[in-house]
Amino acid sequence: MNILFFLTPKSQVAYVMEDFTLRQVAEKLTFHHYTAIPILSKDGKYIGTISEGDLFRYIKDHDQLNYRSAENTPILDVPIERDVETIRFDAKMDDLYHMALNQNFVPVIDDNGIFIGIVTRSAIMGYFCKPKEDSKSK
């Protein structure tokens, strides 16, 4: 099976750009009710995934930070605690399964490292948990 079968394309994925501020990222996470979101470069390459926990740790460590100063804090200044691994669009399904065990979503990239979408753990589980049609009942 091809991993693209499970792909949520970039056009349907919430993400942030590398020039976003901490406040913009916090607002996007809040708006979508996400706990983590991919960061992309201006040329569309996957940089990493920033989480609520990363934002929280940064705010905790910068006691002078407030919502107004967060408007001037580049998101790339916020250290990312956990590396969310990517997978190439032509990777083997076994590799995708193993990655999805440890990540809620797996960013998918093309040959040039360009972000093309994500595969969610729930998409994989949904496929394998749906009832199989009984071939005898016709």
C-alpha positions, -999 to +999 in steps of 0.1 A: +000+000+000+012+035-008+015+060+021-001+087+000-034+068+005-034+082+041-021+117+032-038+148+043-025+173+017-007+205+027-037+225+015-058+209+043-031+211+070-027+239+095+010+250+096+030+281+104+058+298+086+093+304+099+088+341+101+058+338+124+060+352+160+053+333+192+020+350+195+009+341+159+018+304+166+000+304+200-031+319+183-030+293+155-027+264+179-056+278+200-078+284+170-074+249+156-073+232+191-040+216+182-012+207+206+015+208+179+019+223+144+045+221+116+069+250+108+077+255+072+104+276+056+096+303+030+104+278+002+081+252+017+106+229+034+097+213+067+117+228+095+102+211+126+071+208+147+065+233+175+043+222+205+023+239+232+049+225+256+077+242+237+058+275+240+051+269+276+088+262+285+099+293+266+074+315+284+083+300+318+120+306+311+114+343+301+096+358+330+094+392+314+075+378+284+039+389+280+014+386+252+025+420+237+062+411+237+053+377+222+044+397+191+081+404+187+095+370+195+103+350+164+091+314+166+126+302+155+139+316+189+118+290+207+137+258+212+119+226+200+121+199+226+110+169+205+120+161+170+091+150+149+105+129+122+095+132+085+089+105+060+094+106+022+063+102+001+078+069-014+087+053+019+076+018+029+044+014+049+063-004+077+083+027+083+052+048+085+036+025+110+066+026+133+068+064+131+031+067+138+035+047+170+055+075+185+040+106+168+004+118+165+012+128+129+040+122+104+050+150+081+055+139+045+081+154+023+090+151-014+124+144-030+135+180-023+124+181+013+093+201+005+064+195+028+035+180+010+012+171+039+008+148+069-004+113+078-022+112+111-021+083+134-059+084+134-061+080+096-040+048+099-060+034+128-092+043+111-082+022+080-073-008+100-102-006+125-130-002+100-152-033+095-141-055+066-168-063+040-179-098+040-172-111+006-198-139+010-227-115+015-239-104-020 
